[in-house]
Amino acid sequence: MSYSLPNIKSITKKPISIPKESTVAQAVRQILQHNVSHLMVSNEGDLVGIVTQKDLGFFLLSDNTEDNLDKIPLAKVMKPLVTVDESMKIKEGAQIMIDRKIGSLGINSHGKTVGIITKTDLIRHYLQKYVGKKRVGDFMTVSYVSMYEDDPIHKIAAKMVKEKVSRIILKSQADAITGIVTFKDLFILAMTLGREGRTVDNTDPAISVISTRKGFLSESGFGKTILSKEVMSSQLVTADYNDDLITACEIILDNNVNGVGVLVNGKLSGILSKTDIVRALVSV
């Protein structure tokens, strides 16, 4: 009996969107509020672009202007939305995401973008369809970027920019893994630091954002005084090298994270990201 591969339409969902005329600060707030890694950008009801947590993170770390984030248009950070027809097979869409190095696709129906799929949707699909097909170790990325929990934030931010990564694994002086710092952690710091009296003027939340933004790469002020362990997320979630890939999918979805550490004989030996699981989906 032949098996027909499912269409992308079967996993399409309605996106969380933000108007094109919005600002960078509004996008950061929405990403934190909805706990998502990206927002679709709409223009008069049509989806016309995308802004991701990673794009915003690199912008926050790299932009050196004095402009208030509530004045910087979202258009400076958004990217065009890659779209495909709803009749496309799921694996074909996954391959496009890998080839284009993107985390989502707009889905067209009769010439109009009606929804999206993301890496998370593809992971849910893998979880439902491919039990026992692949191991975690088959698709893990061996290398990862790490620093020490006592390193100041300005060093963490500089490392993210240099290595073009959105997460840093933290370890103790004894080289034991203690946690992880992501762009989301830096977003939270940027949006809350002003309330703690660490900025010159904390009367306006928008001023707090601009002050902390310039502080991330600064060796003075909070960039030097705040240590990574003060803002890191909780203990890094992990899976074993020999686990079924399904196990890693469940951990990622249950913990709402972008990847898991991979253990070999109890020692962290790599990372399995959402992108790695999408590669596994294509290969099944």
Protein Blocks (a to p, Z undefined) as FASTA:
>chain_A
ZZddddfklmgccdddddfklcfklmmmmmmmnopabdcddeehiafbdcdfklmmmmmm
mpccfbdfklmcfklmmccdddddfkbcfklmmmmmmmnopabdcddeehiafbdcdfkl
mmmmmmmmmgokacfklmpcfbacdddfkbcfklmmmmmmmnopabdcdddfkopafbdc
dfklmmmmmmmmmmnopafblkbmklmmmmmmmmmmpcghjllmpcfklmmccddddddf
klcfklmmmmmmmnopabdcddeehiafbdcdfklmmmmmmmZZ
